[in-house]
Amino acid sequence: MHHQSILPDEDLASVILSDLKRVVREYATAATESTCPEIRKLFTDLTNSTLNMQGQLFTTMQSQQMYNTSSPALRQEIDKQGKQYDQTLQKTNQFVQQKLSGIAQQSVYYTSRPNVAHIPQQQAQQPPVFYS
């Protein structure tokens, strides 16, 4: 039995391409929100796999002239955005290192505190006496 699609192939491929882009964003969010290493790896692998599918579909659509590319960006604008990204990445790395360093210092402080069970209790002091 021959099944005819309601949408032309170009439109159907565009819908699938859009869905793959959305799924990549969802998986990337899930990976960054995961606290369990195994779950993070699962979503990272799913993100990469979906990115590969999206790239293959895009390449196929482009070769079949089903995808209209946007106008070319100016090299100067691309370089500017790249420099901004590099600066943001550097600031983020510095921030993370500072926070990790602070956490490590706090950890040392808390683990090197004396065992309070072996410190003799001081006698309760008498409350101050006020004379009028």
Secondary structure as UniProt FT lines:
FT   HELIX           9..33
FT   HELIX           37..63
FT   TURN            64..65
FT   HELIX           75..111
FT   HELIX           116..118
//
